[in-house]
């Protein structure tokens, strides 16, 4: 696992990777094409959530996502022409869609959308809304393993189970 707690400049690097579209980036993104994606170790998703919530730009985006999810839970879903759709945090969603593959690439984690973009962002949102106690809590880890058992595993980090 790479040390990527400091993520300054991540968006520029992501855009450079996308613009270059070189063999390394393409091979990384496509490594599970026509294969069953592996279950991701829960510690990797917790690391992702930690970084999301500890960096200013990703935290701001996550707060917008959490507010939107709160509104959706209370009154959604909305039709495309509903006035509430003006509150949709498009830029924050785009940021999450760009951040998770960059993060996984830099950390050396498998690029599994369901684990990082879905489970990671969902649980980060739950933490921000106060539905889960925090990244380091046993409750959050247990919640991830229960709700996302189809994509996460709890074994030793180096195992292949």
N, C-alpha and C positions, 0 to 999 in steps of 0.2 A: 504494500500500500504506500502510495506516495504521500508526502506531507503537503497537503494543499489547503491548509487552514487559511492562508492568505490568498485571496482570489483576485486581487487587483489585476485588471487587464484581461480577465477571462473572456469578456465579450469580443474584444479585438482578436484574441487568439482563436476563438470559436469561428468568427467570421473569416479569418485567414484560412482555417482548416476547410471550411465550406467552399471558399473561393478556389483554393488549390485543388481540392478533391484528389489528393495524391494517393498512391498505392497504400500507404500506411493507414490513412484515415478511412478509405473505402474498405480495406480488409478488416479494420476494427469494427466498423458499423455493420458489415455483412458477415461477420464470423459465424452467425447462427442461421444464415439463410438455408432453408430446407432441412433444418435440424430442430430438435426440441431444445428450447432454451433451458439453461441450467437453473436450478433453484439458487437464489442468492443468499449469502449468509446475512443474517439479521444485523450483525455488527456493521456491515457495509452500508446498509440502509440507515442505520442510526448515525453513522459518520456523515452521510449525506445530509440528513436532517440537521445535525449539529452545525454543519457548515452553512446551510441555508439560513438558520436562525441566528448565526453569529456575525454575519456580514451585512453591512448597511444596505446595499442595493438589493440583495436577495431577500433580506428581512422585510424591506418596504414592499416588495412585490408579493411576498407571502402574506403580509397583512391585508393587502387588497384581495388576494385570493380567498383568505379566510372570511373577510366581510361578505364577499360575493356568495360563498357557500352558506353562510349564515342566512342571508337573504333568500337563497334558493330553498334552504330547509324550512324557512318560515312561510314563504309565499309562492315558491316556484313549483314546477318549471314554468317558464314564460314563453309565450309565442315570440317569434322573431320581431314582430311589430309592437310588442308590449313596451310601455314607457320605461319599465325597469331595465330593459336591455341596454339602455344608455349608460347604466351603471356597470355593465360588464367590463372587467379589467383586462381588456385585450392585450395591452402592453405587458402586464404582469404574466399573463398566460404564455405569451410569446417568449418572455424571458425564461420561464420554467421549461418550455420546450427546447430552448437552446442550452440552458444550463446543465440539465441532467446528462446529456451525452458528453459534453465537455468534461464535466466532473468525473464521470466514469472513465473516460479516456485518460485523464491526468492521474487518477487514483489507481488505474490498472484493474478496475472492476469490470465485470461483464456488462455490456450494454443491454440491460433487460428493462424495457419500458415499464412493464407492470410493476417491477420492484421499486424502481427509483422515481419515475414520473408519477405513477399512480399511487402506490403505497407511501412512498416517501413524502410527496407533496400533501397527500391526504392527512397523514399523521402530523406533519408540521402544522397544518391548518388546525387540526384538533388541539394541538398543544397551545397554539396562539389563542384559540377560542376558550381555553380553559377546560376542555373536555378530557384532556390527558395531562398528567402532572409535569412532564418534562422529558427531555431526550434521555437522560441518564436513569430514569426511574424504572424499576422492575415492572411496573404496571404498563408502561409504554412498550417495553420489549415483549411482554406477554400478549398485549393487544395485537402487536404486529404479527407475532407468530400464530395467533389464533385466527385473526381475520384474513391474513394473507398466507395461510398455510400452503396454498397451491403454488406459491412462487418463492417463499422464504423458508430457510432452514436454520436450525439452532445448533447443529453439530459443531465440531471444531472448525475454525476458520479455514484451515488448509485442506480439509477433507473434500471429497468429491461427491458426497451423498446428496 
